[in-house]
């Protein structure tokens, strides 16, 4: 019987692929964000509205993962956001390899910001690095203020938390302060924004955050 | 549920290690799974057992070291009062905000290999 002790990450193959992607995006000066949420929290609607507001100012691209259909890619393309759909056929999360293959196939050209819209799922996507600069978690006001502690994996990891569908606050029991407090307990540095893609509230702050992060990223990229 | 993907990656990690010729069968694997890793230890065990049920590593045991996250205070250090699955809002000692640390382990720690005919029961009795 031979025993080998060698501490290594179980997902090292994915993490190595993610590191390669990250280096590539660093070289190209592309800000990459991974959007994670439960199904129906408003990821696609957010990206549609973001593309309308920033699409003339920044070169945007998107890869979107779904278990089935290309509906999201169709919506985003109609909003003017170049998008490549990944149909996972059952996988509940994206990994670095499928993101890399999608980006290669998309031929976006030079991008300022690449959005990765993950499969709707608050659990599994948190475990997979995709070469992103940071993960963003969305939580809609219809989902309940107690979700952060129920999903500590993603809420402790995401650098930005977006509380979405703020226009519905008058109709639901959702205490924004309670949700914000839970998020900050899990990640004291997380930036929490309240917004609505429908009414526009909070969208300026969201776009400002993206611009600020893009400019910070570009400051590190080599001069072309 | 992605535990099958994780179990598959784990088996690949094991098979990539430099086992000696004649002892390439995985007999026992020890892993660390953190509270915040988004992996459920029991589901991982089930997925592992399904994965190795047919094939060269049949009977390979998976042992999981579950690692809780910690909450720490910059002034007072680790908060011992914290129970896994719950979160304190402020340091019970000085009232300062706390920081979450650890809990994101998802690591292969140790692999035991055996020869094709070697009995796995022998290794257990030695323990």
Interface residues (C-beta under 8 A of the other chain):
Chain A: X1 X2 X3 X4 X5 X6 X7 X8 X9 X10 X11 X12 X13 X14 X91 X92 X93 X95 X123 X124 X126 X127 X149 X152 X153 X154 X156 X157 X181 X182 X184 X185 X186 X187 X188
Chain B: X1 X2 X5 X6 X9 X10 X12 X13 X17 X18 X19 X20 X23 X27 X31 X35 X36 X37 X38 X39 X69 X87 X88 X89 X97 X98 X99 X100 X103 X104 X106 X107 X108 X109 X110 X111 X112 X113 X114 X118 X122 X123
